[in-house]
Amino acid sequence: MHRSRPRWLAYVLVIVALVLVALAARWFAAAGVTANTHAGRPAVAVAIATVKLVDMPETVSAIGTVIPLDTATVQSQVAGNVTQIMFKEGQLVSEGQPIVQIDPRPYRLTLQQAEGTLARDSASLAMAQLDLKRYETLAAQDSIARQTMEDERATVAQLQGTVATDRAAVGSARLNLQYATIKAPFAGRIGLKQVFVGNYVTPSATGGVAVVTRIDPIDVEFSVPQAQLGDVQRKVGSGAGLPVTVLDQDNTTVLAHGTFSTFDNQINTSTGTVQAKARVANPVVTGKTGQKAPSLFPNQFVNVSMLVDTLHQVPVVPVSALRHGSQGDFVFVVQPDKTVKIAIVKTGPSDGVNTAILSGLHQGQVVVSEGSDGLDEGSAVRLPGDKGGDKGGESGAGAGRHKQGGARSQ
């Protein structure tokens, strides 16, 4: 008689079969995870750029302020009524150019009075010197008392002092007469007038008569990060002049060129920067209307670019090709099989369009410049020119600024 199998054995066999099926499914899933992740996902259309070797300038860019070399509030040296204003507000003046005339008549009369006093006392001195010569002759013959001769010598000395005082008075009166014509202390641009015809001015007036500012050459002050202080100092110490370019507030139009001048003597601890100064030429130019004016204006805000060094023949990539993750800066390098590989790079200076790569890439490599959003290590990409490609042509280094998107870091 055939003996039937126990029912529990059937249950065991069913459970074992289910376990084996689950293990097999898990193994196949693990074996095919990469294929399911990359090969199973459609290739991403990207734009590319070829790594090229170029000369990359290393610059310091900052916001600067135009500072004049000299600014003078022109004061009157004498008191009197203003009779003439001899300048136009805002005009360019030369050194020594008359700008304001004070009534000179009182000072001309004072000069004449001093000259008259000098002439009188000079005549008295000449007469006393003649008398002294006669007394000296008579004294040698014992014809007069010696005391008479000594008294005459004292008179001559006294008159000599008086004449010297008179000459000083004449000089002072002549100087005051010159001061009655107020002149520009140096060449520059004169501001708005502070006095008017008929005003009574004095040397103690706080506002002066006008303000003159030296405009050519002119200085530009800007801040340099302390991290770049050493590089700049080494370059300056070698005797090389650092060229400085001054641009407008939009950072598009070049206003002037100059040379780095000096640093301040201490670092600003609140900003971590040190003040620097550059001297630039600021010649007067004639506009379309015929009006003459300099390119830079005192206290004007400008953009400053100072060339510190130039890296020769270094690999560069577009700025848009750089990605940033927990491992640092990286790019996606396109492989021959049209997959991408992450390359960790060390970046150098940038000109706003391209960035120098100090390590991690070499000439001729192809990197993703656009469309790297969502790419991972090993992701398949569709290059420009491939069937169905929609990313346009290759964006080589220097092709221009690209829109930057996010990328997942590995």
Secondary structure, 3 states (H helix, E strand, C coil): CCCCCCHHHHHHHHHHHHHHHHHHHHHHHHHCHHHHHHHCCCCEECEEEECEEEEEEEEEEEEEEEECCCEEEECCCCCEEEEEECCCCCCEECCCCEEEEECCHHHHHHHHHHHHHHHHHHHHHHHHHHHHHHHHHHHHCCCCCHHHHHHHHHHHHHHHHHHHHHHHHHHHHHHHHHHCEEECCCCEEECCCCCCCCCEECCCCCCCCEEEECCCCEEEEEEEEHHHHHHHHHHHHCCCCCEEEEECCCCCCEEEEEEEEEEEEEEECCCCEEEEEEEECCCEEECCCCCEEECCCCCCEEEEEEEEEEEEEEEEEEHHHCEEECCEEEEEEECCCCEEEEEECEEEEECCCEEEEEECCCCCCEEEEECCCCCCCCCEEECCCCCCCCCCCCCCCCCCCCCCCCCCCC
